[in-house]
Amino acid sequence: MEDLIVKAHGTPDPKIDCLDHGFVRLIDAMPRVSYGESVVTCDSAITQAARVSYGDGTKKVNEDVGLIRYLMRHRHTTPTEMVEFKFHCKMPLFVARQWIRHRMASVNEMSARYSKMPNEFFIPQPEDLRAQSTSNKQVSEGGVSLDDAEDWLCEVEEHCENAYKLYEKGIDFGFGRELARMVLPVNIYTEWYWKIDLHNLLHFLSLRCDAHAQKEIRVFGDAILELIKPLVPHVIDAFDAYHPLRGGELFSSMEVDALSKLIRGDAEVELDSDNTREIAEWFKKCEKLGIVS
């Protein structure tokens, strides 16, 4: 496996730094498929699992690339569960809480009950601070005053310094680490080992690499995608081609009906819906298809 990783990444310890103190490191992959001088990517485990459904004598039902693309188009996801990746990750606590929402993985996080937390906090650059969206309560967008950002970040740094001093003071008093940690803000860094199969990892990447994801977790998603692509290149190519949150598109039955009417010339660009967000998404798809400008 080490030969495979070296050839895929140029280093025996593939690691990508994220934010100011974080990183993602690829620790292991299954299957281990390095045979002498030749290297077979993990794509082969997917096609092997898919072809077992056909029985003997059908090994050449399709070329590997074509078969993988067929599986992705038709959402046959079980074969992708034959591939697993294990990562060592370091991220701010508030990023970890978003990350852990993806439940189909094995996680072992550093424990602040047993270990002293490091004095490392995520402090963004002033230009990375964003304003609250006026149309979506869940996200931020647009810039803020750099003067306000710099002033606020100075206070954030002071707050983190004081919080860590209070944390250490509690430990010096002999309080349990499990109690002393309660004063630490959520921008402190944590670490974990994270193991996940490829099917569930693709779901994670579709959401966390998307433009709508919070930037601070998106950088980790992008790093993971970069690390695994050399090991499953055909899967990632198909993922980028067909997934609706990547390069593909998904149409509801209502939208298909509207498209059919447009093609026949029976209707204008309209959707039989009174949901403003659904209508807005429909028009974005029409723009992408060049139906409207």
Backbone as a ProteinNet text record, in pm:
[ID]
protein_1_A
[PRIMARY]
MEDLIVKAHGTPDPKIDCLDHGFVRLIDAMPRVSYGESVVTCDSAITQAARVSYGDGTKKVNEDVGLIRYLMRHRHTTPTEMVEFKFHCKMPLFVARQWIRHRMASVNEMSARYSKMPNEFFIPQPEDLRAQSTSNKQVSEGGVSLDDAEDWLCEVEEHCENAYKLYEKGIDFGFGRELARMVLPVNIYTEWYWKIDLHNLLHFLSLRCDAHAQKEIRVFGDAILELIKPLVPHVIDAFDAYHPLRGGELFSSMEVDALSKLIRGDAEVELDSDNTREIAEWFKKCEKLGIVS
[TERTIARY]
82.8	0	86.2	201.8	290.3	336.6	367.6	407.3	296.9	173.2	59.6	46.8	59	44.3	158.7	280.2	394.7	375.7	331	314.8	197.8	95.5	-21.4	2.7	84	95.6	237.6	336.5	473.5	532	464.6	513.3	453.6	531.4	476.3	376.4	364	272.3	190	94.1	18.6	-62.2	-37.1	-99	-123.4	-238.6	-271.1	-307.2	-240.1	-269.7	-400.1	-478.2	-607.4	-620.6	-671.1	-685.2	-549.5	-546.1	-418.2	-339.1	-408.2	-336.6	-384.4	-482.5	-542	-475.5	-518.2	-466.5	-556.3	-539.8	-595.7	-481.2	-464.9	-359.7	-424.7	-392.6	-440.6	-351.4	-412	-336.3	-334.1	-449.2	-459.4	-574.3	-571.1	-679.1	-696	-816.7	-848.5	-931.1	-893.4	-793.4	-651.4	-555.5	-415	-381.9	-360.7	-352.7	-228	-113.2	12.6	79	103	161.1	293.4	402.4	533.1	548.7	586.8	606.9	476.3	369.2	241.8	152.3	76.3	-15.2	-156.6	-244.9	-385.2	-460.7	-534.8	-606.9	-723.5	-777.8	-890.9	-1016	-1016.9	-1128	-1152.8	-1044.2	-1057	-1142.6	-1139	-1220.8	-1369.3	-1402.1	-1541.8	-1592.5	-1513.9	-1557.1	-1560	-1464.6	-1464.4	-1591.7	-1631.6	-1752.7	-1877.4	-1877.4	-1993.6	-2008.5	-1897.2	-1904.2	-1941.1	-1925.6	-1961.2	-2109.6	-2188.8	-2332.7	-2362.6	-2268.4	-2294.2	-2254.4	-2170.7	-2127.4	-2008	-1967.9	-1850.2	-1869.6	-1757.9	-1759.9	-1804.2	-1824.2	-1872.2	-1779.6	-1653.4	-1558.5	-1544.2	-1566.1	-1549.6	-1684.3	-1780.5	-1910.6	-1894.1	-1800.9	-1781.3	-1639.5	-1590.4	-1462.7	-1481.1	-1371.3	-1379.8	-1439.4	-1391.3	-1439.1	-1588	-1628.4	-1769.5	-1857	-1808.4	-1886.3	-1901.5	-1793	-1799.8	-1896.4	-1892.3	-1982.7	-2129.1	-2149.5	-2283.7	-2334.1	-2248.5	-2286.8	-2322.3	-2243.2	-2268	-2396.9	-2420.9	-2542.6	-2668.4	-2662.3	-2781.4	-2785.3	-2693.4	-2691.9	-2682.3	-2601.7	-2569.5	-2449	-2476.6	-2372.2	-2300.5	-2358.6	-2297.6	-2152.8	-2117.7	-1977	-1879.2	-1921.4	-1828.7	-1804.7	-1887.9	-1865.3	-1748.9	-1697.2	-1583.9	-1452.3	-1453.6	-1332	-1346.3	-1242.2	-1243.3	-1116.4	-1130	-1016.1	-1011.2	-890.6	-872.5	-786.5	-835.6	-768.9	-736.8	-630.7	-600.3	-629.4	-719.7	-765.9	-752.5	-722.6	-716	-794.1	-894	-984.5	-1037.2	-1089.3	-1153.9	-1276.1	-1308.7	-1418	-1550.7	-1576	-1703.7	-1712	-1598.2	-1595.8	-1621.6	-1561.3	-1581.4	-1728.1	-1799.7	-1940	-2025.7	-1989.2	-2056	-2019.1	-1892.5	-1837.3	-1903.3	-1922.4	-1970.4	-2116.8	-2185.3	-2322.2	-2328.1	-2215.4	-2208.2	-2176.7	-2279.9	-2272.2	-2216.2	-2211.6	-2171.8	-2020.1	-1952.8	-1806.8	-1765.7	-1642.2	-1585.4	-1492.8	-1511.7	-1438.5	-1378.8	-1253.9	-1191.9	-1125.4	-1188	-1142.2	-1056.8	-961.9	-882.4	-974.8	-943	-1030.8	-974.2	-1054	-1013.5	-1033.9	-1089.1	-1096.6	-962.8	-890.3	-765.3	-642	-655.5	-540.6	-565.7	-456.5	-466.7	-481.1	-579	-602.1	-487	-443.7	-334.7	-383.2	-291.4	-323.6	-321.7	-418.7	-429.7	-574.6	-594.8	-729	-732.8	-845.7	-863.1	-894.9	-809.9	-831.5	-832.1	-947.4	-952	-881.6	-851.2	-799.9	-915.7	-889.8	-999.4	-1082.3	-1016.4	-1089.3	-1175.8	-1156.7	-1236.7	-1363.4	-1380.6	-1504.3	-1616.5	-1733.1	-1845.8	-1967.5	-2055.2	-2177.1	-2285.6	-2380.6	-2495.1	-2581.1	-2622.2	-2709	-2843.4	-2896.5	-3027.9	-3141.7	-3109	-3213.4	-3210.1	-3101.2	-3086.7	-3031	-3109.1	-3067.8	-2949.2	-2921.2	-2820.1	-2679.7	-2666.6	-2535.4	-2492.5	-2365.7	-2311	-2270.8	-2263.3	-2227.1	-2179.9	-2100.1	-2055.4	-1949.6	-1891.9	-1785.4	-1834.2	-1743.7	-1772.3	-1663.3	-1683.1	-1583	-1452.2	-1341.9	-1213.1	-1170.9	-1204.4	-1171.1	-1245	-1375.2	-1452	-1397	-1359.2	-1307.5	-1177.8	-1089	-961	-980.3	-1068.1	-1095	-1153.2	-1250.1	-1317.1	-1220	-1132.2	-1037.6	-934.5	-898.3	-808.6	-873.7	-1003.5	-1075.7	-1090.4	-1109	-1119.5	-989.4	-876.3	-747.3	-728.4	-766.9	-756.2	-849.2	-968.5	-1064.3	-1009.9	-950.8	-895.9	-779.9	-696.1	-583.3	-631.5	-731.5	-784.9	-855.9	-928.4	-999	-899.5	-789	-690.8	-619.8	-596	-536.5	-630.3	-760.3	-858.1	-864.1	-854.3	-850.5	-729.9	-613.2	-492.9	-499.3	-563.2	-577.2	-659.5	-768.1	-848.6	-769.9	-685.6	-603.3	-500.9	-441.3	-343.7	-408.5	-536.3	-607.7	-641.8	-616	-645.2	-783.7	-854.9	-986.1	-968.4	-1066.8	-1060.8	-1058.5	-978.7	-972.5	-1110.4	-1193.5	-1326.6	-1414	-1380.5	-1453	-1382.9	-1251.2	-1175.5	-1197.8	-1223.6	-1238.9	-1363.5	-1458.6	-1586	-1572	-1457.4	-1440.1	-1378.9	-1341	-1272.8	-1372	-1343.4	-1434.6	-1426.8	-1527.3	-1538.7	-1442.9	-1358.5	-1258	-1125.8	-1123.5	-1004.5	-995.7	-873.7	-853.4	-867.5	-923.3	-931.2	-877.7	-857.8	-807.2	-887.2	-890.4	-947.7	-894.9	-913.6	-898.1	-1038.2	-1051	-1183.1	-1175.1	-1252.5	-1253.6	-1392.5	-1398.3	-1527	-1516.4	-1627.1	-1625	-1651.2	-1618	-1622.6	-1764.5	-1863	-2001.4	-2040.3	-2016.8	-2052.7	-1958.6	-1834.6	-1741.9	-1786.4	-1836.8	-1885.4	-2004.1	-2088	-2199.6	-2145.5	-2047.5	-1983.4	-1925.7	-1852.6	-1787.4	-1887.5	-1999.1	-2098.9	-2155.7	-2168.6	-2223.2	-2116	-2000.6	-1899.7	-1802.8	-1802.2	-1723.8	-1810.6	-1939.5	-2031.8	-2013	-2044.3	-2025.9	-2112.2	-2221	-2308.8	-2257.1	-2156.3	-2101.8	-2021.8	-2014.9	-1934.6	-1788.8	-1725.1	-1589.2	-1494	-1511	-1415.7	-1420	-1531.9	-1532.7	-1507.5	-1537.4	-1517.4	-1369.9	-1280.6	-1137.7	-1094.4	-1157.9	-1125.8	-1182.8	-1305.6	-1363.2	-1279	-1233.5	-1150.1	-1018.1	-962.8	-836.4	-854.9	-963.6	-990.8	-1009.3	-1084.1	-1105.9	-973.3	-884	-754.1	-671.4	-681.6	-602.6	-650.2	-782.1	-832	-838.5	-836.5	-855.2	-752.6	-623.7	-529.1	-557.1	-631.2	-659	-788.3	-881.8	-1007.9	-1036.9	-947.8	-961.8	-1087.5	-1124.6	-1241.7	-1370.4	-1373.5	-1490.8	-1508.8	-1401	-1412.1	-1451.5	-1400	-1440.5	-1591	-1642.4	-1786.1	-1866.1	-1814.1	-1877.3	-1892.6	-1787.7	-1792	-1885.7	-1901.9	-1984.8	-2133.7	-2170.2	-2310.7	-2378.8	-2303.4	-2369.2	-2428.5	-2553.4	-2617.9	-2550.2	-2469.8	-2396.9	-2254.6	-2222.9	-2093.2	-2118.4	-2096	-2117.5	-2251.1	-2321	-2447.8	-2564.9	-2683.9	-2805.5	-2916	-3008.4	-3119.6	-3249.8	-3344.2	-3472.1	-3586.1	-3678.1	-3797.5	-3895.2	-3997	-4098.3	-4170.2	-4188.6	-4250.4	-4164.6	-4033.1	-3941.6	-3931.6	-3934.8	-3933.7	-4057.7	-4171.7	-4295.6	-4284	-4226.4	-4209.3	-4113.1	-4004.5	-3910.6	-3976	-4057.7	-4126.5	-4216.4	-4287.6	-4374.6	-4293.4	-4177.3	-4091.2	-4041.5	-3999.6	-3947.1	-4055.7	-4177.2	-4289.2	-4340.2	-4296	-4343.1	-4480.5	-4520.8	-4655.6	-4662.5	-4547.9	-4553	-4429.1	-4439.4	-4324.1	-4241.1	-4132	-4046.9	-4116.5	-4194.3	-4266	-4275	-4294.2	-4303.7	-4434.8	-4503.5	-4632.1	-4611.1	-4566	-4535.1	-4553.2	-4592.3	-4602.8	-4493.9	-4393.8	-4282.2	-4172.2	-4143.2	-4049.8	-3908.2	-3864.3	-3728.8	-3720.6	-3824.2	-3826	-3826	-3901.9	-3906.6	-3770	-3705.7	-3573.2	-3472	-3477.6	-3386.8	-3413.9	-3542.5	-3579.6	-3519.8	-3526.2	-3473	-3320.5	-3255.3	-3109.8	-3073.5	-3155.4	-3131.2	-3155.2	-3257.2	-3284.2	-3169	-3111	-2993	-2876.7	-2857.8	-2747.6	-2764.6	-2889.4	-2917.7	-2922.7	-2914.7	-2917.2	-3057.7	-3159.7	-3298.8	-3332.2	-3283.5	-3302.5	-3163.9	-3151.7	-3024	-3028.6
-120	0	124.8	116.5	233.6	270	164.6	191.9	265.1	222.8	284.9	431.5	459.1	597.2	683.5	630	705.8	741.7	645.3	671.7	764.7	758.3	843.8	987.1	1004.2	1136.4	1191.4	1109.3	1156.7	1164.8	1116.3	1117.7	1001.1	936.8	824.7	868.6	998.1	1048	1162.4	1131.1	1237.9	1320.6	1450.1	1540.7	1674.6	1733.9	1867.1	1955.3	2068.5	2162.4	2235.8	2260.8	2327.4	2434.1	2550.7	2663.9	2697.5	2747.9	2794	2685.3	2589.3	2483.5	2343.7	2333.1	2204.1	2130.7	2006.5	1926.7	1805.1	1742	1610.4	1523.8	1406.9	1313.2	1179.4	1126.7	994.2	889.5	807.8	708.8	573.2	531.8	396	389.6	288.2	263.8	113.1	71.5	-68.6	-77.2	-164.7	-272	-221.6	-298.8	-271.8	-344.1	-268.5	-328.2	-281.5	-310.4	-282.2	-415.6	-441.4	-568.7	-543.2	-555.7	-536.4	-397.9	-391.5	-264.2	-201	-281.4	-227.7	-192.9	-88.1	-42.7	-43	-110.2	-113.3	-22.9	73.1	165	94.2	158.6	101	91.2	157.3	140.3	-6.5	-86.1	-226.3	-305.5	-268.1	-338.4	-315.8	-199.8	-166.7	-247.9	-253.2	-329.5	-478.8	-524.1	-665.5	-700.5	-615.8	-641.1	-633.8	-540.3	-526.8	-647.6	-698.8	-808	-941.7	-956.4	-1083.5	-1111.8	-1007.3	-1024.2	-1101	-1096.5	-1159.7	-1307.3	-1350.7	-1489.4	-1513.7	-1642.1	-1678.8	-1647.7	-1619.8	-1601.2	-1464	-1372.4	-1239.6	-1129.4	-1164.6	-1066.9	-946.8	-967.7	-859.2	-803.3	-800.2	-743.4	-599.1	-528.7	-388.7	-348.9	-244.8	-188.9	-127	-122.8	-71.8	69.1	157.7	296.3	301.6	230	229	170.8	65.6	3.1	98	164.2	258.9	372.3	422.2	530.1	481.3	358	299.9	291.9	243.6	232.7	369.4	470.9	604.5	663.1	644.5	699	638.5	509.2	438.5	418.5	484.1	484.6	344.3	259.8	129.5	150.9	174.5	222.8	113.2	-8	-112.2	-141.7	-152.3	-180.4	-77	49.9	150.9	134	54.7	27.3	-69.6	-127.9	-220.6	-147.4	-14.8	65.1	150.4	153.6	233.4	316.9	430.9	519.7	556.2	570.7	617.3	743.2	845.9	975.6	1015.5	1092.8	1163	1309.7	1367.6	1504	1591.4	1717.2	1816.7	1937.5	1977.6	2085	2157.7	2281.3	2350.2	2271.7	2287.9	2212	2238.7	2362.2	2391	2325.4	2304.8	2229.7	2081.9	2030.4	1889.5	1859.2	1954.6	1930.3	1923.3	1997.7	1983.4	1849.7	1818.3	1698.4	1572.5	1568.1	1446.2	1418	1514.4	1489.8	1377.9	1352.4	1240.8	1115.7	1039.2	936.8	803.5	779.9	648.1	638.2	654	646.5	601.5	555.4	520.5	633.4	684.2	801.7	775.1	812.6	811.7	947.3	1030.2	1167.5	1177.8	1269.5	1294.6	1334.6	1290.7	1313.8	1422.1	1525.6	1631.4	1588.2	1468.7	1414.3	1354.8	1298.7	1229.3	1310.8	1401.8	1477.5	1627.3	1700.5	1845.6	1899.1	1986.1	2042.3	2135.3	2132	2221.4	2366.2	2457.2	2600.6	2645.6	2596.4	2628.1	2661.2	2779.9	2827.2	2873.5	2850.4	2899.5	3048.4	3127.1	3270.9	3303.2	3336.2	3364.1	3494.4	3511.8	3638.2	3737.6	3867.2	3965.6	3955.7	3928.7	3921.2	3795.6	3699.5	3577	3587.1	3696.8	3714.8	3753.7	3695	3713.8	3763.2	3834	3885.6	3778.5	3791.7	3700.9	3724.1	3615.1	3625.5	3685.4	3770.4	3829.8	3741.9	3641	3555.3	3413	3374.1	3236.9	3241.7	3197	3204.2	3113	3018.2	2917.3	2958.3	3055.8	3080.8	3226.4	3249.4	3384.9	3413.1	3539.7	3576.5	3720.9	3754.8	3892.4	3930.7	4046.2	4092	4180.8	4210.9	4301.4	4408.1	4508.6	4613.7	4554.6	4579.4	4525.8	4587	4712.5	4774.6	4703.4	4678.2	4605.8	4465	4401.2	4264.2	4259	4351.9	4353.2	4380.6	4474.5	4504.2	4382.4	4317.3	4201.5	4085.2	4062	3951.7	3974.4	4098.3	4127.9	4087	4114.7	4075.2	3923.9	3859.7	3713.3	3651.1	3700.3	3646.5	3664.7	3781.2	3807.6	3714.5	3693.8	3605.1	3462.2	3414.6	3278.5	3265.2	3369	3367.2	3361.6	3441.4	3442	3310.9	3256.6	3129.9	3017.8	3016.3	2908.9	2925.7	3049.7	3072.5	3022.8	3048.3	3002.2	2849.8	2788.2	2641.8	2585.8	2644	2597.3	2622.3	2731.3	2762.7	2655.6	2612.1	2505.6	2376.9	2344.5	2224.1	2237.1	2358.4	2381.9	2369.3	2406.2	2392.2	2246.2	2159.1	2017.9	1976	2065.2	2027.9	1925	1840	1741.2	1807.6	1751.3	1806.7	1806.6	1706.9	1698.7	1817.3	1885	2005.1	2132.1	2132.7	2253	2290.5	2192.2	2218.7	2300.8	2311.5	2374.6	2523.1	2585.2	2728.1	2753.1	2648.4	2664.5	2693.7	2791.4	2823.8	2720	2722.7	2617.7	2636.3	2740.8	2751.8	2687	2616.5	2540.4	2417.1	2370.4	2258	2123.5	2027.6	1889.7	1801.4	1673	1579.2	1450.2	1376.8	1242.2	1158.3	1026.6	932.6	902.8	904.6	896.5	793.8	685.1	579.3	569.9	565.2	570.9	498.1	433.7	369.3	474.4	436.6	532.8	581.2	494.5	536.2	652.3	638.7	744.7	863.8	839.8	951.1	1039.5	978.8	1058.4	1145.5	1092.7	1174	1292.1	1265.9	1372.6	1478.8	1434.8	1528.7	1607.5	1544	1615.5	1734.3	1720.4	1828.3	1926.1	1874.3	1959.8	2023.8	1978.6	2047.1	2142.1	2143.6	2228.2	2374.9	2463.6	2606.7	2657.1	2585.7	2629	2589	2501.7	2458.5	2571.4	2570.2	2671	2656.2	2766.4	2765.4	2687.8	2700.7	2641.1	2488.6	2427.8	2281.9	2243.8	2335.5	2305.7	2283.3	2353.7	2334	2192.4	2133.8	1995.7	1898	1924.7	1840.9	1841.8	1960.4	1972.4	1896.9	1901.2	1831.5	1680.3	1630	1486.4	1442	1521.1	1488.2	1480.8	1574.4	1574.9	1452.8	1408.6	1295.1	1162.2	1146	1015.9	1003.8	1114.6	1107.4	1018.4	1021	930	782.8	750.6	611.3	560.7	650.5	613.2	712.7	724.1	829.8	816.2	694	676.6	706.2	670.6	700.8	851.7	923.8	1068.9	1136.3	1087.2	1143.2	1125.8	1006.4	981.1	1062.7	1075.7	1155.6	1300.5	1354.9	1492.7	1507.5	1400.8	1408.1	1395.2	1313	1276.8	1330.3	1361.5	1402.3	1542.5	1562.6	1693.6	1807.6	1777.7	1883.2	1899.7	1824.8	1841	1896.7	1817.7	1869.9	1832.1	1735.7	1687.9	1773.9	1726.4	1798.4	1697.2	1734.4	1649	1723.3	1656.5	1718.7	1642.5	1716.7	1656.4	1620.6	1541	1507.1	1632.9	1729.7	1857	1932.2	1930	1998.3	1926.2	1793.2	1716.9	1749.4	1761.1	1796.3	1935.6	2030.4	2165.6	2166.9	2087.1	2078.7	2018.7	1916.4	1853.5	1953.8	2035.5	2137.2	2241.3	2277	2373	2318.2	2192.7	2131.6	2124.4	2094.1	2086	2223.8	2327.2	2461.9	2489.3	2412.2	2426.8	2529.1	2574.8	2661.7	2749.7	2853.1	2937.1	2869.7	2937.5	2883.7	2906.2	2809.7	2823.9	2687.9	2692.2	2570.7	2574	2462.1	2453.6	2438.9	2548.8	2547.8	2688.1	2697.3	2826.9	2844	2754.2	2761.4	2847	2961.6	3057.6	3000.4	2923.3	2867.6	2762.3	2680.1	2578.3	2643.5	2751.8	2823.4	2884.9	2941.8	3001.2	2895.6	2777.3	2668.6	2622.4	2621.1	2582.2	2678	2807.1	2905	2897.8	2860.5	2842	2726.5	2620	2506.7	2547.6	2630	2678.4	2764.4	2843.2	2923.7	2833.6	2729	2635.8	2567.6	2538.5	2472.7	2570.6	2699.7	2799.5	2829.8	2789.2	2816	2962	3017.1	3158.8	3216.8	3347.1	3414.2	3479.3
0	0	0	66.8	70.2	-70	-152.7	-291.1	-364.7	-340	-407.8	-369.3	-240.5	-194.1	-245.7	-243.5	-292.7	-439	-519.4	-661.7	-688.3	-602.5	-623.3	-578.4	-475.8	-415	-410.9	-439.7	-436.9	-297.8	-197.5	-59.6	15.7	105.1	182.2	288.6	311.4	414	355.7	268.8	201.5	299.9	301.1	396.5	328.9	358.8	308	427.3	440.3	548.5	518.6	624.4	610.8	719.5	682.5	774.3	834.6	958.3	1012.8	1085.6	1150.7	1222.3	1183.6	1095.5	1066.4	950.9	931.4	819.7	799.7	683.4	655.5	605.9	667	626.5	591.5	474.6	436	501.7	589.7	666.2	597.1	544.8	491.8	392.3	309.3	215	199.9	174.6	150.8	22.9	-71.6	-61.6	-85.7	-34.8	-62.9	-192.9	-296.1	-429.5	-503.6	-449.2	-516.1	-549.5	-677.1	-720.5	-791.3	-716.3	-775.8	-833.8	-961.8	-1027.9	-1074.9	-1086.1	-1134.4	-1016.8	-1033.4	-929.9	-985.3	-915	-952.7	-856.3	-907.5	-819.6	-752.3	-650.3	-577.8	-664.1	-779.8	-873.8	-904.2	-907.5	-947.5	-849.6	-720.1	-621.8	-647	-702.5	-731.5	-849.4	-956.3	-1072.8	-1042.6	-961.3	-922.2	-846.7	-752.1	-674.1	-761	-857.3	-944.7	-1035.7	-1085.4	-1182.5	-1119.6	-989.6	-927.2	-943.5	-965.2	-985.3	-1113.7	-1210.3	-1338.8	-1342.1	-1247.6	-1246.5	-1336.4	-1348	-1425.9	-1573.6	-1638.9	-1783.3	-1828.4	-1733.7	-1773	-1723.9	-1701.4	-1649.6	-1741.3	-1872.3	-1968.9	-2013.2	-1921.4	-1954.1	-2000.1	-1943.3	-1979.4	-1943	-2005.5	-1963.3	-1825.3	-1748.2	-1611.8	-1605.8	-1691.2	-1687.6	-1718.9	-1822	-1859.8	-1751.8	-1685.3	-1578.6	-1460	-1422.3	-1310.7	-1342.5	-1463.3	-1501.1	-1502.8	-1543.4	-1540	-1395.7	-1305.6	-1164.6	-1106.8	-1142.5	-1089.1	-1145.5	-1274.4	-1335.8	-1275.5	-1247.7	-1202.2	-1050.5	-981.3	-834.6	-775	-838.4	-780.3	-688.1	-561.3	-470.5	-393	-385.7	-302.9	-340.8	-469.1	-501.2	-446.9	-435.3	-383	-233.1	-166.4	-24.6	-3.8	-112	-102.4	-80.6	-95.3	-77.8	47.6	129.5	252.8	263.1	327.6	352.3	500	550.9	689.5	687.7	757.4	760.7	904.4	918.4	1042.8	1016.3	1093	1065.3	1189.3	1165.7	1273.1	1228.6	1308.8	1268.4	1389.8	1373.4	1485.5	1532.7	1658.1	1716.7	1646.4	1603.6	1538.7	1401.3	1335.1	1209.4	1236.2	1343.8	1378.8	1406.8	1467.2	1499.4	1372.2	1268.4	1138.9	1074.7	1080.9	1018	1074.1	1204.6	1270.6	1238	1173.8	1129.9	1026.9	959.3	864.9	946.8	976.1	1080.2	1033	901.5	852.5	840.3	952.6	956.9	1096.6	1107.8	1238.5	1280.8	1401.5	1447.8	1585.6	1601.8	1734.3	1755.2	1839	1860	1984.5	1981.9	2101.8	2216.5	2335.8	2450.1	2540.4	2563.8	2656.4	2801.1	2822.4	2958.3	3000.3	2901.5	2930.6	2895.1	2799.1	2751	2767.1	2783.9	2789.5	2647.6	2625.8	2493.4	2455	2330	2287.3	2279	2296.6	2290	2143.5	2067.6	1925.2	1892.3	1837.2	1806.2	1660.5	1596.5	1460.8	1464.1	1399.3	1385.8	1236.9	1179.1	1035.3	1000.7	873.6	824.3	813.8	830	824.4	696.7	583.9	456.9	446.5	537.5	535	619.1	692	767.2	671.5	692.9	601.4	678.3	607.5	668.8	668.3	758.6	760.2	636.6	571.7	454.2	493.8	409	434.7	385.2	301.2	244.3	295.7	361.9	410.4	551.8	647.9	788.6	820	729.7	758.9	716.8	626.5	567.4	581.8	553.2	546.5	402.8	368.3	232.2	230	132.2	116.5	219.2	199.8	287.3	399.6	490	601.6	603.9	684	698.6	751.9	679.1	724.3	857.4	880.3	1009	1122.4	1102	1203.4	1223.1	1111.6	1119	1198.7	1172.5	1243.4	1391.6	1424.9	1566.1	1636.6	1569.7	1631.4	1649.8	1550.6	1559.6	1669.7	1692.8	1806.2	1937.2	1951.1	2072	2079.7	1964.5	1962.4	2012.3	1962.9	2006.7	2156.9	2207.8	2351.8	2430.1	2376.4	2441.6	2449	2339.6	2337.2	2435.8	2441.7	2534.7	2679.2	2710.6	2846.8	2880.7	2782.6	2805	2833.1	2758.6	2780.6	2915.2	2954.6	3086.6	3196.4	3179.8	3278	3280.3	3162.8	3151.7	3227.8	3204.7	3273.7	3423.8	3461.5	3604	3673.7	3605.9	3664.7	3681.1	3581.4	3590.1	3702.2	3715.3	3822.8	3960.4	3972.7	4097.9	4128.8	4030.9	4051.9	4006.2	3937.6	3885.3	3773.3	3755.9	3649.3	3512.2	3420.5	3285	3219	3255.3	3196.2	3234.9	3347.4	3389.1	3343	3352.6	3315.6	3169.3	3084.8	2940.9	2906.7	2997.9	2965	2931.5	2964.1	2937	2799.1	2728.4	2600.3	2488.9	2403.1	2292.7	2181.2	2091.7	1990.2	1872.9	1874.8	1769.7	1808.5	1924.4	1960.7	1871.5	1848.1	1757.1	1828.6	1755.8	1799.5	1687.4	1716.4	1616.3	1624	1512	1515.2	1400.7	1417.8	1308	1255.9	1124.4	1059.7	947.9	959.3	857.6	796.5	662.5	595.2	461.3	420.2	289	180.9	57.5	-51.7	-80.5	-68.3	-93.2	-2.8	125.4	219.7	210	169.9	151.6	34.7	-72	-184.7	-143.3	-55.1	-5.1	75.7	161.1	238.8	144.7	42.6	-48.5	-131.2	-169.4	-249.4	-173.1	-42.4	40.6	86.8	128.7	191.6	93.4	-32.5	-135.9	-216.9	-188.8	-263.1	-223.6	-315.9	-291.4	-175.8	-144.8	-36.6	102.6	106.4	235.1	299.3	431.5	500.1	458.4	430.4	376.7	466.5	597.6	691.3	690.6	649.2	633.5	488.2	396.2	254.4	223.4	291.9	264.4	301.3	402.6	439.6	337	289.9	186.4	59.5	19.3	-99.7	-82.6	38.3	65.3	55.6	112.6	106.1	-38.1	-114.9	-255.7	-331.1	-304	-370.2	-332.3	-206.6	-160.3	-218.3	-234.5	-280.2	-431.9	-502.6	-648.2	-716.9	-679.6	-746	-720.4	-615	-581.4	-643.4	-672.3	-738.5	-850.9	-947.5	-1048.8	-1133.4	-1171.8	-1257.1	-1181	-1052.1	-969.7	-956.6	-930.8	-913.8	-1045.2	-1157.5	-1286.4	-1307.5	-1273.6	-1289	-1187.4	-1067.3	-962.6	-1008.4	-1067.4	-1116.7	-1236.7	-1312.3	-1433.4	-1404.1	-1305.9	-1288.8	-1163.5	-1060.1	-935.6	-950.9	-906.1	-922.5	-848.1	-746.7	-676.6	-729.8	-835.7	-901.4	-1042	-1146.3	-1280.5	-1340.3	-1276.6	-1330.6	-1288.1	-1318.3	-1281.5	-1252.6	-1165.8	-1126.6	-1152.7	-1218.4	-1250.9	-1184.5	-1124.5	-1066.8	-1178.4	-1146.6	-1246.9	-1295.5	-1207.7	-1244.6	-1345.1	-1323	-1414.2	-1548.5	-1545	-1670.1	-1753.1	-1685.2	-1755.6	-1819	-1745.3	-1797.7	-1916.2	-1907.8	-2018.7	-2143.1	-2121.2	-2233.9	-2305.5	-2229.2	-2289	-2364.6	-2308.8	-2376.6	-2510.1	-2509.8	-2631.5	-2739.7	-2696.8	-2791.2	-2832	-2761.2	-2789.7	-2734.2	-2632.9	-2576.9	-2463.8	-2414.1	-2296.2	-2290.6	-2209.6	-2179.9	-2070.3	-2032.3	-1925.5	-1792.6	-1750.4	-1624.1	-1556.6	-1426.3	-1346.5	-1269.6	-1267.1	-1199.6	-1048.7	-988.5	-844.9	-789.9	-663.5	-597.2	-490.9	-494	-400.4	-462.2	-401.3	-461.4	-473.8	-374.1	-381.7	-492.8	-505.5	-610.3	-748.7	-763.1	-891	-922.4	-820.9	-841.4	-884.7	-823	-860.8	-1003.8	-1042.1	-1178.5	-1280.2	-1253.6	-1347.9	-1355.3	-1244.9	-1249.5	-1341.2	-1336.8	-1426.2	-1571.2	-1593.8	-1729	-1781.1	-1693.1	-1731.3	-1767.4	-1688.1	-1713.8	-1848.6	-1887	-2014.2	-2131.3	-2102.4	-2207.8	-2257.5	-2180.2	-2219.9	-2196.8	-2085.6	-2057.2	-2026.4	-2042.4	-2016.2	-1880.4
[MASK]
+++++++++++++++++++++++++++++++++++++++++++++++++++++++++++++++++++++++++++++++++++++++++++++++++++++++++++++++++++++++++++++++++++++++++++++++++++++++++++++++++++++++++++++++++++++++++++++++++++++++++++++++++++++++++++++++++++++++++++++++++++++++++++++++++++++++++++++++++++++++++++++++++++++

